[in-house]
Amino acid sequence: MTVPAQRSDPPGDPLSDDLFSRALIDRHLAEPFIPRTWLAERIEADFALSSCRIVLVTGPAGVGKSALAAWMTQRHKLSPRYFLRVDSRAAHSCGDTHDLLISIGRQLAALRPDLFDDPQVRIDIESDIGQVAEGGSHIALEARQITANPFKPLSVKISQRVERLEGRSTGIAADRLDADPELMAPRQLQRLALFDPARALLKKDPGARIVVIIDALDELDELDVPGLRPDTVTGWLADCPTLPDNVRILATSRPHFKLEQVVRRHEKRLHKIHLEPGAAEAVADVRAYAEAIAGDTEFGAALRSRAVNLRHTVHAVAERAGGNFLFLVSWVRAVRNAVEDDRPGDLRALTDPGRLPADLDGLYEYLLFQIHGHAKEEQWDELGHPLLATLAVARAPLPEARLLHWAGLAGRRKEARLALRDLRFVMHDPGDGALRLFHASITRFLTSPETDADENRWLYYVDPVIHNQRVADRILDTYGADWTNCEDDYALAHVLGHLVSALDAGLDDARDADRTALAACADSLVTVIEDPAYADVRAVRLDPLDLFADCLAAHRALTAAAPGLAPRVARAVAAHVARAEARDTPGPLGAAALNSALVYRTDADAFYSAVLASVIDRGFLSAHIPGRRVPHVRAEFLRTQAGRLRRNGAVTEAEALLAQLARDDTATAAQRSTDLYDQGYAAFLRGEIRPAHDLMVRSAEAAREAGNEVSAWVSRSLAAQFAYYEKRLSADEYERELNEMDAFLKTVPRPAGSMAERFLMNCHAHLFDLAVLEGNLQLAEREWHVLDTDPWLRRAQNPMYHLRFDARLALLRGEASRACDHYEALLGTDVLQAQEPPPGEGMARDFFDYGRALSAAGRTADAVRAWRLATNTPDHTAAWLWKPRAQRLLDEME
């Protein structure tokens, strides 16, 4: 029996319907829909546990995970939902952290606007000025920053009565108004979209609960790339703090080893449920689904007129399906197509349960056998299989014309269209011309080595090496000679992906017969990456950061498949960024884009190192850019390399590079300023504090000589910081210096990614740190809020910054347990369990403060271990200030 789903969200306009994914949910809940009460009760029982915050439901393709997610949205009044895919082949949401949090906030604001009634986002101003001297001015409200909740309109009311004011009267003067959620840091969005409304709900309705539903986590992260990307939904789940008591998350996914990082992070707060197709409850659900299908009178009449008893047949098929809904869904699709196309032979084959296999892959084989039966052998080889193979390896839905072209059938349009009709059993045509296979499990079946090895299935096998390369070759035949005129975004975006996929597949199953194909594939991959025209056109038409990501994937694949070619990828990228940087105005592939794409990726270190090794080589640069630009470009990348080495703890190597720069007697004043800055910072890391101070003073002087007041203030502020550490500058004097820098930086342009924007963030980070060191909670709270919304930090997408700020603020507040949680997330399990500390900058202070938090939380033995790790940190990592303090605490413990 089917049960109509009841909406928990109010109907609305089309935009609201889209916000709540109603069309997608309605499709999942359309009859026949089977409520899975046993599973919902198990989930609700986990939700009811005070320790539980996340329930993760996993299972193979076809067990009904997405339909479950859709149904669960109807069981809770407050259920923000986030579906990653329309179906197994088409994306519904982009899957990044911002998109998730903005979606949650907007849904909650639509369902319960009262949860966003925050008096802090209302501004009411009344002024009665009276007499003001000539030339005077009046400002009713002056603020550094106003942060408006993006999920509720900002209410501003200004009333002024001015009699005879002969100057300027201003209602509000603010340096910055933050109201765009796209520009907010994930932490701030997390608070505004979910945490704050949850706390408001707890006050208004203590028994109510917010249930966030996220479907298809397995679609987000590349399996062959280590670690979770922090900017994805899965990365957010792994890094987010403990959810409020009245918030639960239900997430679904196919089994995926990266999910274990989420499981480990949340431990007892996460409960797992795995759906086995053979489980008795799942089998019963599929039988109920079969009964619902049997009740389709129109479908039943169509089959009855063809001498088929729908009820008897569908129940027999359900027994073959076990507990897999997709088996039955695939069978119903095929039977409907056979009826619509009037194919009695196919219908007889499909409605004889005794001939049907008993597993999903077997059903796919059976459907393909019917398709193959419509074609002569040469037609299958020349038409059917090429089309099927192209659909299997396509990286996005394809219009018919492009599908035929990439399949090599553009000249046989009429015959190919007939072949496409035969493929309807396994193909989805949504009516917009975007063709694809109807489920990702078909692709996995077609490209599986097990299919190739099976004597009954090899005919349908799609070799991912051969067919990815064929698509890439056809793209290259079309555009490879001259990319400058390419307007095909699929070709630009996916030619590298097809070649990388071919190499990856070849590594998984590198038979001798594939060696030649793999070698050709590797050559083509390098050739495309080395082509300046391809790089330039793609960078202009598409996101340049994606090109660097594809080049990183290519480098990884070639390192495994053709190690001799991998260095050419790094050199090609180096040539592109050098040419871009050598222009009077750096192009979209310049040093800034390279750094943005790779600097925070944990899997990019070797590749990034190889690229930088080329762009600091004079001979390499001379071969790719005009000789007059070589010193400038080389110096820029030497500084980039020095900064990278310093961040990685290789201070000696960084100083060697800085020494090279110091010997350059052609350096401009601006370059001398940068070199002195880097030398001063390296001296600071070693604890040579007085030389570090003097070098920073000289850096400021050189920057002023070059006319760069921003750089001058940056160096001057660090000189002040070093003097404060030496106690030659009081805390008040240091704070005044930072406030002057803050005031100056707010007067200059600060485009996204600029040094001015970055160092405005650093200024507030230093003010925050000063407040923490001096125990000034009010100042620390103020600066924490500024940093929480900082645009540079928001783009950095590195949770380590905010974790460190959170940990230090919690420690200052006396919240020992919370500080411990933050420090443990910041340091990570590997570091905490290591016998020796890593050589990272600032590690000694992190261990010192972590030990203080542990001690305050009553975990004395753990505190002692943390302080011992602090005392063992390398001396060149700014440890000189913290190691003696840790040692004093250890001495006191003894």
Secondary structure, 3 states (H helix, E strand, C coil): CCCCCCCCCCCCCHHHHHHCCHHHHHHHHCCCCCCCHHHHHHHHHHHHCCCCCEEEEECCCCCCHHHHHHHHCCCCCCCCEEECECCCCCECCCCEHHHHHHHHHHHHHHHCHHHHCCHHHEEEEEEECCCCCCCCEEEEEEEEEEECCCCCCCEEEEEEECCCCCCEEEEEEEEEEECCHHHCCHHHHHHHHHHHHHHHHHHHCCCCCEEEEEECHHHCCCCCCCCCCCCEHHHHHHHCCCCCCCEEEEEEECCCCCHHHHHHHHHHHEEEEECCCCCHHHHHHHHHHHHHHHCCHHHHHHHHCCCCCHHHHHHHHHHHHCCCHHHHHHHHHHHHHHHHCCCHHHHHHHCCHHHCCCCHHHHHHHHHHHHHHCCCHHHHHHHHHHHHHHHHHCCCCECHHHHHHHCCCHHHHHHHHHHHHHHHHCEECCCCCCEEECCHHHHHHHHCHHHHHCCCCHHHCCCHHHHHHHHHHHHHHHHCCCHHHCCCHHHHHHHHHHHHHHHHHHHHCCCHHHHHHHHHHHHHHHHHHHCHHHHHHHHHHCCHHHHHHHHHHHHHHHHHHCCCCHHHHHHHHHHHHHHHHHCCCCCCCCHHHHHHHHCCCCCCHHHHHHHHHHHCCHHHHHHHCCHHHHHHHHHHHHHHHHHHHHHCCCHHHHHHHHHHHHCCCCCCHHHHHHHHHHHHHHHHHHCCHHHHHHHHHHHHHHHHHCCCHHHHHHHHHHHHHHHHHCCCCCHHHHHHHHHHHHHHHCCCCCCCCCHHHHHHHHHHHHHHHHHHHHCCHHHHHHHHHHHHCCHHHHHHCCHHHHHHHHHHHHHHHCCHHHHHHHHHHHHCHHHHHCCCCCCCCCHHHHHHHHHHHHHHCCCHHHHHHHHHHHHCCCCCCCCCCCHHHHHHHHHHHC
